[in-house]
């Protein structure tokens, strides 16, 4: 199994056009191996394992990137819903709302820490891309 980890880490380095493996490549290899093992288990066992090893699985991608990807996905889905409900009309992207209760629900489903999500919402990166009005989140363009 160690040989497999080394090969995965080397492959990840090559994908990023690097000659040498760094700690990010190793973290990524561990996350891939864990997720592969977890997916081979029965559903209930897999969920328990995913909870126990969450920090190793999600560590491969920075937390801020995970939150941004989650929010971008939610806004994309809401925009598509708005376009389907009003065909032929232009949708103003900064007017598409996402409810905070939905964000919290998605964070929990993705096994992301809600407290860390709240901390992320105080960062400059979040504030440059989103605005919170009451319990509704909007995109900043």
Secondary structure in CASP SS format (residue, H / E / C, confidence):
PFRMAT SS
TARGET T0000
AUTHOR 0000-0000-0000
METHOD secondary structure of the structure
MODEL  1
X C 1.00
X H 1.00
X H 1.00
X H 1.00
X H 1.00
X H 1.00
X H 1.00
X H 1.00
X H 1.00
X H 1.00
X H 1.00
X H 1.00
X H 1.00
X H 1.00
X H 1.00
X C 1.00
X C 1.00
X C 1.00
X C 1.00
X C 1.00
X C 1.00
X C 1.00
X H 1.00
X H 1.00
X H 1.00
X H 1.00
X H 1.00
X H 1.00
X H 1.00
X H 1.00
X H 1.00
X H 1.00
X H 1.00
X H 1.00
X H 1.00
X H 1.00
X H 1.00
X H 1.00
X H 1.00
X C 1.00
X C 1.00
X C 1.00
X H 1.00
X H 1.00
X H 1.00
X H 1.00
X H 1.00
X H 1.00
X H 1.00
X H 1.00
X H 1.00
X H 1.00
X C 1.00
X H 1.00
X H 1.00
X H 1.00
X H 1.00
X H 1.00
X C 1.00
X C 1.00
X C 1.00
X C 1.00
X H 1.00
X H 1.00
X H 1.00
X H 1.00
X H 1.00
X H 1.00
X H 1.00
X H 1.00
X H 1.00
X H 1.00
X H 1.00
X H 1.00
X H 1.00
X H 1.00
X H 1.00
X H 1.00
X H 1.00
X H 1.00
X H 1.00
X H 1.00
X H 1.00
X H 1.00
X H 1.00
X C 1.00
X C 1.00
X C 1.00
X C 1.00
X C 1.00
X C 1.00
X C 1.00
X H 1.00
X H 1.00
X H 1.00
X C 1.00
X C 1.00
X E 1.00
X E 1.00
X H 1.00
X H 1.00
X H 1.00
X H 1.00
X H 1.00
X H 1.00
X H 1.00
X H 1.00
X H 1.00
X H 1.00
X C 1.00
X C 1.00
X C 1.00
X C 1.00
X H 1.00
X H 1.00
X H 1.00
X H 1.00
X H 1.00
X H 1.00
X H 1.00
X C 1.00
X C 1.00
X C 1.00
X H 1.00
X H 1.00
X H 1.00
X H 1.00
X H 1.00
X H 1.00
X E 1.00
X E 1.00
X E 1.00
X E 1.00
X C 1.00
X C 1.00
X E 1.00
X E 1.00
X E 1.00
X E 1.00
X C 1.00
X C 1.00
END
